[in-house]
Amino acid sequence: MRPFKPFKEEATSLMLDAMTIENRIDRIELYGTLQITRDKAGLKAARSLKEVVDAAVAALEAETLPDQITIRPPDKVNNPFK
């Protein structure tokens, strides 16, 4: 798995099984499913997820954080196929 630098840019997207992890400046989005099976493959999946979460926790702990942020809605883009 390539290095994950949480909250640094909005271009990184990782796939773990069927789970997508998207990096944003103000948040990290996780969606989909990830099976952590009781075998070596499950251990590898669990470690990969832990690596991402540990990086996010370390980044958050290194900052002075507000109580809560307001997530702005995504910019609307015209459909280029219309």
All heavy atoms as an XYZ file, in Angstrom:
645
protein
N       0.848     -1.177      0.000
C       0.000      0.000      0.000
C       0.895      1.242      0.000
O       1.860      1.321      0.737
C      -0.917     -0.021      1.230
C      -1.948      1.080      1.213
S      -3.218      0.939      2.492
C      -2.287      1.304      3.955
N       0.541      2.217     -0.831
C       1.327      3.454     -0.895
C       1.103      4.285      0.364
O       0.081      4.158      1.035
C       0.966      4.232     -2.152
C      -0.457      4.679     -2.180
C      -0.833      5.262     -3.506
N      -2.285      5.140     -3.609
C      -3.009      5.698     -4.517
N      -2.445      6.404     -5.448
N      -4.306      5.533     -4.544
N       2.058      5.155      0.700
C       1.911      5.982      1.905
C       0.651      6.851      1.839
O       0.315      7.390      0.793
C       3.169      6.844      1.897
C       4.132      6.136      1.019
C       3.313      5.389      0.013
N      -0.021      6.982      2.966
C      -1.242      7.760      3.068
C      -0.972      8.938      3.982
O      -0.596      8.757      5.133
C      -2.366      6.877      3.629
C      -3.703      7.524      3.647
C      -4.441      7.655      2.481
C      -4.252      7.991      4.826
C      -5.699      8.245      2.493
C      -5.505      8.574      4.851
C      -6.227      8.704      3.676
N      -1.116     10.156      3.467
C      -0.879     11.376      4.242
C      -2.217     12.066      4.467
O      -2.662     12.850      3.637
C       0.106     12.278      3.507
C       1.470     11.638      3.348
C       2.428     12.505      2.601
C       3.750     11.765      2.464
N       4.697     12.482      1.633
N      -2.876     11.754      5.576
C      -4.222     12.276      5.824
C      -4.287     13.801      5.839
O      -3.371     14.464      6.332
C      -4.573     11.736      7.211
C      -3.625     10.628      7.467
C      -2.401     10.935      6.669
N      -5.369     14.312      5.280
C      -5.706     15.737      5.321
C      -4.712     16.629      4.565
O      -4.712     17.828      4.754
C      -5.835     16.228      6.778
C      -6.640     15.322      7.659
C      -6.041     14.569      8.654
C      -8.012     15.201      7.478
C      -6.782     13.723      9.474
C      -8.761     14.359      8.291
C      -8.146     13.621      9.278
N      -3.894     16.074      3.686
C      -2.875     16.862      2.984
C      -3.308     17.275      1.583
O      -2.822     18.258      1.065
C      -1.549     16.094      2.907
C      -0.914     15.849      4.253
C      -0.524     17.140      4.915
C       0.154     16.877      6.240
N       0.308     18.046      7.055
N      -4.186     16.509      0.954
C      -4.617     16.817     -0.407
C      -5.915     16.068     -0.687
O      -6.376     15.314      0.138
C      -3.517     16.470     -1.422
C      -2.793     15.153     -1.168
C      -3.547     13.908     -1.535
O      -4.439     13.945     -2.389
O      -3.250     12.870     -0.954
N      -6.467     16.290     -1.845
C      -7.756     15.685     -2.171
C      -7.658     14.754     -3.369
O      -8.632     14.540     -4.072
C      -8.799     16.780     -2.419
C      -8.964     17.691     -1.237
C     -10.379     18.128     -0.981
O     -11.280     17.764     -1.738
O     -10.579     18.842      0.001
N      -6.497     14.176     -3.591
C      -6.315     13.333     -4.771
C      -6.164     11.858     -4.439
O      -6.362     11.014     -5.304
C      -5.094     13.804     -5.555
N      -5.819     11.528     -3.211
C      -5.545     10.137     -2.867
C      -6.827      9.375     -2.574
O      -7.661      9.808     -1.792
C      -4.612     10.046     -1.639
O      -3.430     10.764     -1.904
C      -4.272      8.606     -1.316
N      -6.942      8.232     -3.218
C      -8.047      7.316     -2.964
C      -7.451      5.921     -2.913
O      -6.725      5.509     -3.821
C      -9.086      7.423     -4.086
O     -10.141      6.529     -3.854
N      -7.723      5.206     -1.832
C      -7.204      3.851     -1.667
C      -8.347      2.852     -1.705
O      -9.466      3.175     -1.306
C      -6.493      3.710     -0.319
C      -5.352      4.663      0.002
C      -4.891      4.428      1.431
C      -4.209      4.450     -0.955
N      -8.056      1.655     -2.149
C      -9.030      0.560     -2.111
C      -8.481     -0.542     -1.216
O      -7.348     -0.989     -1.406
C      -9.281     -0.004     -3.506
C     -10.003      0.918     -4.452
S     -11.730      1.225     -4.019
C     -12.445     -0.400     -4.107
N      -9.265     -0.954     -0.233
C      -8.980     -2.121      0.581
C     -10.163     -3.055      0.399
O     -11.259     -2.750      0.879
C      -8.832     -1.761      2.058
C      -7.694     -0.832      2.455
C      -7.764     -0.536      3.944
C      -6.358     -1.442      2.099
N      -9.959     -4.143     -0.308
C     -11.055     -5.044     -0.648
C     -12.096     -4.219     -1.400
O     -11.782     -3.628     -2.421
C     -11.600     -5.723      0.615
C     -12.510     -6.920      0.319
O     -12.463     -7.451     -0.806
O     -13.262     -7.316      1.213
N     -13.307     -4.103     -0.889
C     -14.337     -3.290     -1.537
C     -14.592     -2.004     -0.758
O     -15.623     -1.373     -0.902
C     -15.623     -4.090     -1.690
N     -13.633     -1.611      0.087
C     -13.744     -0.375      0.846
C     -12.893      0.693      0.172
O     -11.739      0.451     -0.173
C     -13.277     -0.545      2.291
C     -13.284      0.762      3.081
S     -12.693      0.562      4.766
C     -14.175     -0.099      5.500
N     -13.482      1.857      0.004
C     -12.768      2.993     -0.557
C     -12.444      3.968      0.568
O     -13.281      4.246      1.420
C     -13.633      3.713     -1.617
O     -13.968      2.772     -2.635
C     -12.897      4.887     -2.233
N     -11.219      4.458      0.563
C     -10.777      5.464      1.524
C     -10.345      6.667      0.708
O      -9.410      6.575     -0.090
C      -9.621      4.951      2.392
C     -10.042      3.666      3.122
C      -9.165      6.033      3.379
C      -8.898      2.930      3.780
N     -11.054      7.781      0.883
C     -10.752      8.992      0.132
C     -10.190     10.061      1.064
O     -10.762     10.346      2.113
C     -12.004      9.521     -0.566
C     -12.464      8.628     -1.686
C     -13.610      9.214     -2.485
O     -14.164     10.261     -2.094
O     -13.955      8.609     -3.514
N      -9.086     10.634      0.654
C      -8.437     11.686      1.416
C      -9.033     13.030      1.032
O      -9.279     13.306     -0.142
C      -6.935     11.677      1.095
C      -6.109     12.335      2.163
O      -6.545     12.529      3.278
N      -4.889     12.675      1.814
N      -9.289     13.845      2.005
C      -9.774     15.206      1.802
C      -8.961     16.125      2.715
O      -8.310     15.673      3.648
C     -11.261     15.327      2.171
C     -12.177     14.439      1.369
C     -12.425     15.059      0.001
N     -13.375     14.286     -0.757
C     -13.050     13.530     -1.802
N     -11.799     13.452     -2.201
N     -13.958     12.867     -2.461
N      -9.040     17.413      2.466
C      -8.348     18.387      3.316
C      -8.981     18.443      4.706
O      -8.290     18.559      5.705
C      -8.390     19.793      2.663
C      -7.645     19.779      1.332
C      -7.823     20.861      3.595
C      -6.167     19.527      1.408
N     -10.296     18.311      4.770
C     -11.012     18.465      6.043
C     -11.589     17.171      6.608
O     -12.188     17.178      7.676
C     -12.133     19.500      5.894
C     -13.161     19.097      4.839
O     -12.915     18.125      4.082
O     -14.209     19.752      4.751
N     -11.394     16.052      5.912
C     -11.954     14.784      6.401
C     -11.363     13.625      5.602
O     -10.751     13.805      4.562
C     -13.475     14.778      6.270
C     -13.954     14.814      4.826
C     -15.459     15.074      4.744
N     -15.921     15.202      3.381
C     -15.838     16.303      2.639
N     -15.270     17.387      3.129
N     -16.293     16.327      1.411
N     -11.608     12.435      6.107
C     -11.302     11.204      5.385
C     -12.620     10.454      5.271
O     -13.343     10.311      6.261
C     -10.269     10.355      6.143
C      -8.946     11.112      6.230
C     -10.073      8.998      5.467
C      -7.965     10.484      7.171
N     -12.949     10.017      4.078
C     -14.204      9.308      3.857
C     -13.909      7.831      3.621
O     -13.048      7.480      2.817
C     -14.945      9.888      2.661
C     -15.378     11.324      2.881
C     -16.128     11.911      1.693
O     -16.243     11.259      0.646
O     -16.594     13.050      1.830
N     -14.639      6.981      4.341
C     -14.534      5.540      4.163
C     -15.909      5.011      3.809
O     -16.888      5.333      4.497
C     -14.071      4.858      5.462
C     -12.681      5.204      5.957
C     -12.753      6.313      6.964
C     -12.038      3.991      6.542
N     -15.977      4.243      2.754
C     -17.257      3.636      2.400
C     -17.020      2.332      1.651
O     -15.950      2.084      1.124
C     -18.135      4.598      1.603
C     -17.480      5.212      0.390
C     -17.548      4.585     -0.846
C     -16.798      6.418      0.476
C     -16.942      5.135     -1.954
C     -16.197      6.979     -0.623
C     -16.274      6.334     -1.843
O     -15.673      6.887     -2.944
N     -18.020      1.486      1.665
C     -17.904      0.166      1.049
C     -17.814     -0.894      2.123
O     -18.231     -0.685      3.266
N     -17.244     -2.021      1.767
C     -17.113     -3.121      2.722
C     -15.681     -3.638      2.727
O     -14.967     -3.569      1.723
C     -18.047     -4.290      2.380
O     -17.742     -4.769      1.067
C     -19.505     -3.883      2.455
N     -15.282     -4.137      3.854
C     -13.966     -4.753      4.012
C     -14.160     -6.004      4.847
O     -14.667     -5.930      5.971
C     -12.999     -3.782      4.708
C     -11.635     -4.352      5.087
C     -10.840     -4.737      3.840
C     -10.856     -3.361      5.928
N     -13.780     -7.129      4.303
C     -13.853     -8.373      5.064
C     -12.505     -8.644      5.712
O     -11.479     -8.691      5.033
C     -14.220     -9.540      4.154
C     -15.635     -9.490      3.665
C     -16.024    -10.766      2.936
O     -15.306    -11.761      2.960
N     -17.170    -10.739      2.302
N     -12.529     -8.772      7.017
C     -11.335     -9.146      7.759
C     -11.556    -10.584      8.205
O     -12.256    -10.842      9.183
C     -11.082     -8.196      8.948
C     -10.861     -6.774      8.426
C      -9.882     -8.673      9.762
C     -10.692     -5.725      9.485
N     -11.005    -11.475      7.429
C     -11.199    -12.906      7.673
C     -10.153    -13.417      8.658
O      -9.115    -12.779      8.883
C     -11.097    -13.678      6.348
O      -9.888    -13.296      5.677
C     -12.280    -13.361      5.442
N     -10.429    -14.554      9.219
C      -9.544    -15.131     10.236
C      -8.457    -15.959      9.552
O      -8.383    -17.179      9.692
C     -10.369    -15.971     11.201
C      -9.642    -16.298     12.468
C     -10.556    -16.984     13.439
N      -9.858    -17.257     14.675
C     -10.395    -17.871     15.686
N     -11.653    -18.275     15.627
N      -9.688    -18.090     16.767
N      -7.624    -15.274      8.789
C      -6.533    -15.917      8.077
C      -5.476    -14.864      7.759
O      -5.587    -13.717      8.191
C      -7.039    -16.608      6.801
C      -7.817    -15.694      5.864
O      -7.753    -14.459      6.030
O      -8.495    -16.211      4.966
N      -4.452    -15.246      7.008
C      -3.374    -14.307      6.698
C      -3.870    -13.136      5.848
O      -3.424    -12.001      6.023
C      -2.223    -15.022      6.003
C      -1.458    -15.937      6.942
C      -0.308    -16.629      6.226
C       0.411    -17.556      7.200
N       1.523    -18.261      6.545
N      -4.791    -13.407      4.946
C      -5.353    -12.323      4.122
C      -6.126    -11.339      4.998
O      -6.051    -10.118      4.800
C      -6.259    -12.893      3.034
N      -6.865    -11.847      5.981
C      -7.598    -10.981      6.905
C      -6.662    -10.145      7.760
O      -6.918     -8.965      8.026
N      -5.565    -10.755      8.179
C      -4.569    -10.020      8.967
C      -3.962     -8.902      8.129
O      -3.797     -7.768      8.607
C      -3.480    -10.966      9.461
C      -2.325    -10.332     10.243
C      -2.834     -9.597     11.478
C      -1.300    -11.392     10.607
N      -3.675     -9.173      6.867
C      -3.127     -8.148      5.982
C      -4.127     -7.003      5.799
O      -3.752     -5.829      5.849
C      -2.776     -8.758      4.625
C      -2.161     -7.775      3.676
C      -1.796     -8.430      2.344
C      -1.232     -7.397      1.393
N      -0.921     -7.955      0.090
N      -5.402     -7.332      5.618
C      -6.439     -6.302      5.465
C      -6.559     -5.464      6.733
O      -6.659     -4.234      6.675
C      -7.780     -6.947      5.113
N      -6.543     -6.120      7.890
C      -6.653     -5.412      9.166
C      -5.464     -4.479      9.380
O      -5.628     -3.338      9.824
C      -6.765     -6.411     10.313
N      -4.274     -4.948      9.036
C      -3.087     -4.102      9.192
C      -3.124     -2.901      8.244
O      -2.700     -1.808      8.613
C      -1.822     -4.921      8.954
C      -1.482     -5.810     10.134
C      -0.184     -6.550      9.931
N       0.193     -7.266     11.133
C       0.871     -8.398     11.134
N       1.254     -8.950      9.987
N       1.184     -8.990     12.263
N      -3.614     -3.111      7.035
C      -3.725     -1.999      6.078
C      -4.693     -0.947      6.584
O      -4.415      0.255      6.518
C      -4.181     -2.523      4.713
O      -3.192     -3.351      4.147
N      -5.845     -1.373      7.096
C      -6.821     -0.435      7.650
C      -6.238      0.277      8.868
O      -6.370      1.498      9.015
C      -8.111     -1.164      8.016
C      -9.210     -0.300      8.619
C      -9.652      0.799      7.644
C     -10.406     -1.178      9.000
N      -5.560     -0.456      9.723
C      -4.945      0.123     10.916
C      -3.908      1.170     10.535
O      -3.815      2.228     11.165
C      -4.297     -0.966     11.768
C      -3.676     -0.461     13.056
C      -3.065     -1.601     13.844
C      -2.491     -1.161     15.161
N      -1.496     -0.113     15.120
N      -3.142      0.924      9.477
C      -2.130      1.879      9.023
C      -2.775      3.214      8.645
O      -2.281      4.278      9.016
C      -1.387      1.295      7.822
C      -0.264      2.144      7.290
C       0.429      1.498      6.101
O       0.531      0.257      6.066
O       0.851      2.235      5.203
N      -3.894      3.147      7.936
C      -4.601      4.366      7.536
C      -5.170      5.079      8.760
O      -5.018      6.291      8.914
C      -5.722      4.040      6.525
C      -6.618      5.248      6.284
C      -5.124      3.555      5.212
N      -5.812      4.341      9.648
C      -6.413      4.944     10.842
C      -5.338      5.511     11.764
O      -5.480      6.617     12.296
C      -7.321      3.930     11.574
C      -7.796      4.487     12.906
C      -8.503      3.552     10.695
N      -4.242      4.782     11.940
C      -3.146      5.289     12.778
C      -2.571      6.589     12.214
O      -2.270      7.524     12.964
C      -2.032      4.251     12.911
C      -2.376      3.109     13.858
O      -3.373      3.203     14.603
O      -1.628      2.100     13.843
N      -2.438      6.676     10.894
C      -1.929      7.900     10.268
C      -2.903      9.057     10.499
O      -2.483     10.188     10.776
C      -1.697      7.678      8.772
N      -4.200      8.781     10.398
C      -5.209      9.820     10.624
C      -5.174     10.294     12.081
O      -5.213     11.498     12.354
C      -6.600      9.308     10.261
N      -5.080      9.366     13.017
C      -5.028      9.730     14.442
C      -3.778     10.561     14.725
O      -3.847     11.591     15.409
C      -5.082      8.466     15.336
C      -4.758      8.802     16.791
C      -6.452      7.804     15.241
N      -2.644     10.161     14.192
C      -1.398     10.905     14.410
C      -1.507     12.325     13.845
O      -1.076     13.290     14.493
C      -0.223     10.165     13.780
N      -2.093     12.455     12.662
C      -2.259     13.782     12.061
C      -3.176     14.654     12.907
O      -2.906     15.841     13.110
C      -2.807     13.652     10.635
N      -4.254     14.079     13.413
C      -5.193     14.841     14.243
C      -4.567     15.225     15.583
O      -4.757     16.344     16.071
C      -6.474     14.034     14.461
C      -7.342     13.839     13.221
C      -8.412     12.793     13.491
C      -7.967     15.150     12.783
N      -3.822     14.314     16.176
C      -3.199     14.595     17.470
C      -2.115     15.665     17.367
O      -1.798     16.321     18.359
C      -2.611     13.312     18.067
C      -3.654     12.351     18.560
C      -3.098     11.036     19.083
O      -1.966     10.666     18.730
O      -3.815     10.374     19.848
N      -1.567     15.870     16.178
C      -0.496     16.844     15.987
C      -1.026     18.269     15.812
O      -0.243     19.199     15.683
C       0.341     16.457     14.766
N      -2.339     18.439     15.802
C      -2.945     19.750     15.569
C      -3.755     20.208     16.769
O      -4.162     19.401     17.593
C      -3.892     19.678     14.370
C      -3.231     19.349     13.064
C      -4.218     19.344     11.911
O      -5.214     20.098     11.982
O      -4.003     18.585     10.961
N      -4.010     21.506     16.813
C      -4.998     22.051     17.733
C      -6.307     22.062     16.963
O      -6.427     22.741     15.945
C      -4.621     23.483     18.164
O      -3.337     23.430     18.788
C      -5.647     24.045     19.129
N      -7.260     21.291     17.412
C      -8.490     21.073     16.658
C      -9.667     21.870     17.207
O      -9.788     22.046     18.427
C      -8.854     19.582     16.683
C      -7.820     18.635     16.093
C      -8.195     17.190     16.395
C      -7.705     18.840     14.593
N     -10.555     22.307     16.323
C     -11.802     22.917     16.795
C     -12.716     21.819     17.330
O     -12.483     20.628     17.100
C     -12.383     23.538     15.519
C     -11.859     22.687     14.415
C     -10.480     22.256     14.856
N     -13.757     22.217     18.036
C     -14.707     21.227     18.547
C     -15.398     20.482     17.412
O     -15.635     19.281     17.499
C     -15.762     21.890     19.439
C     -15.163     22.377     20.752
O     -14.139     21.808     21.192
O     -15.714     23.319     21.333
N     -15.729     21.199     16.359
C     -16.405     20.578     15.214
C     -16.242     21.484     13.998
O     -16.218     22.706     14.132
C     -17.897     20.381     15.507
C     -18.615     19.594     14.451
C     -20.039     19.241     14.875
O     -20.504     19.645     15.944
N     -20.705     18.485     14.052
N     -16.130     20.877     12.824
C     -16.054     21.671     11.600
C     -17.382     21.573     10.853
O     -18.189     20.687     11.110
C     -14.920     21.209     10.663
C     -15.169     19.785     10.145
C     -13.572     21.329     11.343
C     -14.258     19.358      9.019
N     -17.570     22.494      9.948
C     -18.722     22.434      9.061
C     -18.228     21.941      7.716
O     -17.316     22.529      7.135
C     -19.361     23.833      8.895
O     -19.758     24.296     10.186
C     -20.547     23.783      7.968
N     -18.809     20.862      7.264
C     -18.412     20.301      5.979
C     -19.247     20.964      4.904
O     -20.475     20.898      4.923
C     -18.582     18.774      5.959
C     -17.652     18.147      6.995
C     -18.306     18.225      4.566
C     -17.775     16.667      7.156
N     -18.559     21.627      4.007
C     -19.286     22.321      2.945
C     -19.716     21.309      1.889
O     -19.014     20.322      1.637
C     -18.446     23.432      2.336
C     -17.228     22.989      1.588
C     -16.478     24.188      1.002
N     -15.296     23.762      0.287
C     -15.281     23.413     -0.986
N     -16.381     23.433     -1.692
N     -14.162     23.026     -1.562
N     -20.855     21.548      1.272
C     -21.304     20.631      0.218
C     -20.348     20.689     -0.971
O     -19.687     21.710     -1.191
C     -22.689     21.150     -0.158
C     -22.777     22.519      0.397
C     -21.765     22.639      1.492
N     -20.252     19.597     -1.726
C     -19.353     19.600     -2.874
C     -19.791     20.611     -3.924
O     -20.977     20.942     -4.036
C     -19.444     18.171     -3.416
C     -20.674     17.602     -2.828
C     -20.978     18.355     -1.570
N     -18.827     21.103     -4.678
C     -19.137     22.023     -5.775
C     -19.937     21.283     -6.839
O     -19.650     20.124     -7.154
C     -17.851     22.567     -6.401
C     -17.066     23.437     -5.427
O     -17.700     24.037     -4.544
O     -15.841     23.517     -5.564
N     -20.931     21.975     -7.392
C     -21.707     21.378     -8.467
C     -20.998     21.652     -9.789
O     -20.538     22.751    -10.047
C     -23.123     21.947     -8.490
C     -23.933     21.499     -7.298
C     -25.382     21.836     -7.456
C     -26.114     21.299     -6.234
N     -27.543     21.369     -6.397
N     -20.908     20.623    -10.592
C     -20.258     20.728    -11.900
C     -21.280     20.355    -12.954
O     -22.001     19.365    -12.804
C     -19.029     19.774    -11.965
C     -18.390     19.828    -13.335
C     -18.045     20.101    -10.864
N     -21.347     21.143    -14.015
C     -22.267     20.823    -15.098
C     -21.860     19.507    -15.766
O     -20.682     19.228    -15.930
C     -22.263     21.941    -16.157
C     -22.891     23.214    -15.626
O     -23.770     23.173    -14.772
N     -22.435     24.354    -16.112
N     -22.858     18.741    -16.132
C     -22.622     17.471    -16.806
C     -22.103     17.754    -18.218
O     -22.797     18.341    -19.035
C     -23.938     16.682    -16.867
C     -23.736     15.305    -17.474
O     -22.749     15.029    -18.141
N     -24.710     14.444    -17.235
N     -20.894     17.320    -18.537
C     -20.335     17.628    -19.857
C     -20.983     16.810    -20.981
O     -20.751     17.080    -22.157
C     -18.853     17.264    -19.692
C     -18.841     16.237    -18.623
C     -19.965     16.615    -17.689
N     -21.793     15.833    -20.648
C     -22.407     14.974    -21.648
C     -23.820     15.424    -22.017
O     -24.484     14.773    -22.797
C     -22.416     13.523    -21.158
C     -21.035     13.014    -20.897
C     -20.581     12.863    -19.602
C     -20.173     12.724    -21.940
C     -19.295     12.401    -19.346
C     -18.884     12.261    -21.697
C     -18.447     12.097    -20.405
N     -24.295     16.507    -21.453
C     -25.644     17.010    -21.782
C     -25.576     17.997    -22.892
O     -24.691     18.743    -23.090
C     -26.306     17.634    -20.560
C     -26.830     16.604    -19.622
C     -27.648     17.301    -18.561
C     -28.341     16.263    -17.698
N     -29.165     16.855    -16.696
